Amino acid sequence: MKTEDSPSNKTKPFKAEDSLKDIVALSKRRGFVFPGSDIYGGLANTFDYGPYGVELLRNIKNEWWRTFVHSRDDIVGLDSSIMLHSAVWEASGHLKSFNDPLIDCKNCRARLRADQYLEEKHKISTIDFDLEQIKEIFRQKASEFSCPQCGNKNTFTEPRQFNLMFATKMGSLKDTEEMVYLRPETAQGIFINFRNIVDSSRVKVPFGIAQIGKSFRNEIIARQFVFRTREFEQLELEFFCVPGSQKEWFDYWLDFCSQWLYSLGISKENLRSRQHETKELSFYSDNTVDIEYNFPFGWGELWGIASRTDYDLKQHSKHSKKNLMYFDAARNESYLPYVIEPALGLNRLFLCILADSYRIEKPNTKEQRIYLKLDSRLAPIKAGIFPLQKKDGLLEIAQKIYKELAKNFTVDLDQNGSIGKRYYRQDELGTPFCFTVDYQSKTDNTLTVRYRDDLRQERINIDRVSDFLRDNLANG
Ligand code: GAP
């Protein structure tokens, strides 16, 4: 399996407004994402999601679940274990094939992917090569090849296969310890529960099983903020269909997933589909299209739509010796269903949403304004509530509004700093509306509502604030 991105990722269009640096800075400044283990100097490539990051992640997951599970009568959910029996990875092929070729520099200890080094530094495409052929190139060209980090020539070790699965031990006593792997994809938890779900639910092919959860890959080169990390979260659907209907379902899911991204407001010109070449396909797939996003560092895979044939069910049937055939009463026949798998990375969609919604108005002027033009379903905070002053009873009115709204909406009561600063903060959080309680509120029971995108302001009655949010927040 190739875990690195497409060759097309090499183009790096300059996108001034939403450079990665700005997004990383905003993420830290506003409590979306912090470097992992920060107070201990950080742990490379780990990230912690702060108060607003966690809300954004939850909103994305909720929207996905609502669209892919709750709104459909042909998809059910699952939450399987992160640690599965080792036999699962034997059967799935991950123990044997989930590898990347790796080289180390003996001088500076830089660790690189051999295939990427050849492609990026020497324009040698390795798509057709196996490990032996890659080794041969390194043998022949050892004296010419130099390490990009220290510049020394002839210092690379021989390329070695590096399995991307994290291994750990289960059990507390040395002699009873059992080796287990942290799952590198949530998909296998679904396949091994296929029988359980068919037997316990009323599902009939065609149907899907959806799962959201953490996956782990010991990526050699993890980089580009939360784009590629060793611990990440996936939203995966395995859709089981009648053999022969896979092409039709593949097209259906590619379109369905694209439409969902558009519906979240992600700009169409920053999304594209890329068909995998045959040589590039994962070991389980006979057709894959990646939905790519034009990240600040270039095009990168966001969502892989793969046709997995009956590979996984066949393998698990063989290795577990359990009958995973499905009896189709309508057709009066038994078969192993074929599978279409839309597999989405939560953290990549998170980054895509931040990048796509990032706006700078009047840049480099005194009136510069940064805001996130987030779909209100995704916005971590739906409304900010500001008392103009803490005194004269204004805070009490704002607190009462907050209490009422908090029953149904995620809202923020902000009483610190000037109103301008409070607007600025909520803009950077992508909050669609701000309510300001002022002295007029005391006389006519109204407040000011300010719209994030066009800065419009109007007065509404305090008793209508809840209805206002209900009417104005998108509900999909
Ligand atoms: N079950 C199939 C599967 O896991 P994949 O293309 O390897 O396929 C699916 O992964 C999605 O998971 C990718 O499109 C990407 O969004 C996300 N993903 C994969 N590796 C990742 C990593 N190291 N860090 C963050 N997201 C990752």
Boltz pocket constraint, residues with backbone or C-beta under 6 A from the ligand:
constraints:
  - pocket:
      binder: B
      contacts: [[A, 2], [A, 3], [A, 184], [A, 185], [A, 186], [A, 187], [A, 217], [A, 219], [A, 226], [A, 227], [A, 228], [A, 229], [A, 230], [A, 231], [A, 232], [A, 233], [A, 234], [A, 236], [A, 301], [A, 302], [A, 303], [A, 304], [A, 341], [A, 343], [A, 344], [A, 345], [A, 346], [A, 347], [A, 348]]
      max_distance: 6.0
